[in-house]
């Protein structure tokens, strides 16, 4: 038994590294007998009805709160490499909540 294990280890280590089939592999049967899958019996489970609450982050701020728009522009308006004019490719909008003590 140990000799068989050593022979297989040596064959894996020093044997051919190609995808060719050996005579031992060709002797194996590649056909499987047909198998009937056993289907489990389905049990009916009764679940009490309920409604799910959808949580979607923070609530909207009230409309009566003051809002201000702050636009940050880059210091340079032209590319430092080719001197082409920079263009805006996106916009980030964020509402900031401030306390009444700041006003």
Secondary structure as the mmCIF struct_conf table of DSSP 4:
data_model
#
loop_
_struct_conf.conf_type_id
_struct_conf.id
_struct_conf.beg_label_comp_id
_struct_conf.beg_label_asym_id
_struct_conf.beg_label_seq_id
_struct_conf.end_label_comp_id
_struct_conf.end_label_asym_id
_struct_conf.end_label_seq_id
HELX_RH_AL_P HELX_RH_AL_P1 UNK A 2 UNK A 14
BEND BEND1 UNK A 15 UNK A 15
BEND BEND2 UNK A 18 UNK A 19
HELX_LH_PP_P HELX_LH_PP_P1 UNK A 20 UNK A 22
HELX_RH_AL_P HELX_RH_AL_P2 UNK A 23 UNK A 26
TURN_TY1_P TURN_TY1_P1 UNK A 27 UNK A 27
BEND BEND3 UNK A 28 UNK A 28
HELX_LH_PP_P HELX_LH_PP_P2 UNK A 31 UNK A 34
HELX_LH_PP_P HELX_LH_PP_P3 UNK A 37 UNK A 44
HELX_LH_PP_P HELX_LH_PP_P4 UNK A 52 UNK A 55
BEND BEND4 UNK A 57 UNK A 58
HELX_LH_PP_P HELX_LH_PP_P5 UNK A 59 UNK A 62
TURN_TY1_P TURN_TY1_P2 UNK A 63 UNK A 64
BEND BEND5 UNK A 65 UNK A 65
BEND BEND6 UNK A 75 UNK A 75
STRN STRN1 UNK A 78 UNK A 78
TURN_TY1_P TURN_TY1_P3 UNK A 80 UNK A 82
HELX_LH_PP_P HELX_LH_PP_P6 UNK A 84 UNK A 84
STRN STRN2 UNK A 85 UNK A 85
HELX_LH_PP_P HELX_LH_PP_P7 UNK A 86 UNK A 86
HELX_RH_3T_P HELX_RH_3T_P1 UNK A 100 UNK A 102
#
